[in-house]
Amino acid sequence: MAKHEHVRVAVIGSGFGGLGAAVRLRREGITDFVVLERADSVGGTWRDNSYPGCACDVPSHLYSFSFAPNPDWPRTFSGQRHIRAYLEHVTDTFGIRPHLRLGHEVLRMAWDAEALRWEIETSRGGFSADVVVSATGPLSDPRIPDIPGLAGFPGKVFHSARWDHDHDLAGKRVAMIGTGASAIQIVPAIQPEVGRLTLFQRTPPWVMRRMDRAISRPERWLHRAVPATGTARRGLLWGIRELQVGAFTKHPDVLGLVEKLARANLAKAVEDPVLRAKLTPSYRIGCKRILLSSTYYPAVTQPNVEVVAAGLREVRGSTLVGADGTETEADVIVFGTGFHVTDLPIAERVIGADGRSLAESWKNGMAALRGATAAGFPNFLTVIGPNTGLGNSSMILMIESQLNYLADYLRQLDVLGGRAALAARPSAVGAWNRKVQKRMERTVWAGGCESWYLDANGRNTTLWPGTTGEFRRETRQVDLSEYEVIRAPRPTAPAAAVSAAPAAPATPAVSAAPAAEGGAPKDGDAPRTKENAR
């Protein structure tokens, strides 16, 4: 018989979101949980992305948990190796290893309305959980476009997030497909060793200089000796980015000065007017993510690099054909084409209360109440859910806000008592989503460019159109008026006893609205108070 384990909470994924959720559960006194991870180690995107030059574009002291400061970051912008080591350290420091179930890929999970729990099928056995926290993240499943003839390419093909370190690129003819955040790090790293590098660029990015430097020993000593200095450094970095948010979300015209700086950076680094024209974006800066690099432009000016100002159209044997008709020979194709962000693969595997998958529920666009809960999926929360991404600051800030919401969600279930679940009201999800999309209309991300922020319908279901401080206030506590309380159906009395004691009707759902909206609390509902919100 296949093993089956029941837990109060099942967390899916062990990147920043999953490990943060695990730490928060332990800090809330909850130890009955597992972290289901399909890989053989923790780290999420910082485990999977190990390509040459991989690093973060958010300052180190801001790209870390507030409850786990690291005084020993070696650089102002840390590389993949150090960030992954940090996540391993967090796992050990907060005692998460006993909760890890590595090599457990979630294949399917479905809501059991009778038992009020999630039944989870993994590659190594079954689990059930009262609450599921999905922290698979938007950068976990690589996207490779369907290119005619790609299957017949005789050379090596891989995605940047699945880098083949055993394949030697020295002297090879390499084609880099895409010019996003990964590509501008890969290109400078591999350019000196490859024989020829052809860069297929569908849309040029705006690139600003990366103000990176080593953090000195005295600085690190000070942060260890006086932790408040590290906290102050983090606070300063946060404050600067909070002040910048208005330019992205309310006053995009202010970004004109930033665009002038980016143009000056390009003009200084690229003297060839033809190449400079290829590298100059035609859209408003900020509409797509602004990239940081001091080495990308110098790399593409080297004699062994060619920039094709078009995407890859087809592959004919070892010949790659661009959308503009350009043909080039290649031994290796590297795709830097991003991830399944607005069509999360995990959504196909989540079956809700009405028997529909989350993917089907989201077929017209992702939508979740406060980025956390979707209508029709009781006791299911996402970390880094719809409209919780950021265009200019640290996702860790958003993750910690969502963990606050998760903690209060679990407290409310405790207050309700008995076997109960919370189901987001469709009206509340709709109202929240309309509010977010209304605010999105005046942001720079509505500037007319195509980006991975947008779904198939052209809506931005990825980013949060406000400050991280605003989001923290919106997720500080659960508003029970936005949920229905679901209780397990009451068992019907045995047939022989029906005449003596008629069975009470089943009550699968009761309103969670406070007394002002729906009368006195029902069936154990507790009105929201400051005491039970703490």
Secondary structure, 3 states (H helix, E strand, C coil): CCCEEEEEEEEECCCHHHHHHHHHHHHCCCCCEEEEECCCCCCCHHHHCCCCCCECCCCCCCCCCCCCCCCCCCECCCEHHHHHHHHHHHHHHCCCHHHEEECCCEEEEEEECCCCEEEEEECCEEEEEEEEEECCCCCCCECCCCCCCHHHCCCEEEEHHHCCCCCCCCCCEEEEECCCCCHHHHHHHHCCCCCEEEEECCCCCCEECCCCCECCHHHHHHHHHCHHHHHHHHHHHHHHHHHHHHHHHCCHHHHHHHHHHHHHHHHHHCCCHHHHHHHCCCCCCCCCCCEECCCHHHHHCCCCEEEECCCEEEEECCEEEECCCCEEECCEEEECCCECCCCCHHHHHEECCCCCEHHHHCCCCCCCECCCECCCCCCEEECCCCCCECCCCCHHHHHHHHHHHHHHHHHHHHHHCCCEEEEECHHHHHHHHHHHHHHHCCCHHHCCCCCCCECCCCCECCECCCCHHHHHHHCCCCCHHHEEEEECCCCCCCHHHCCCCCCCCCCCEEECCCHHHHCCCCCCCCCCCHHHHC
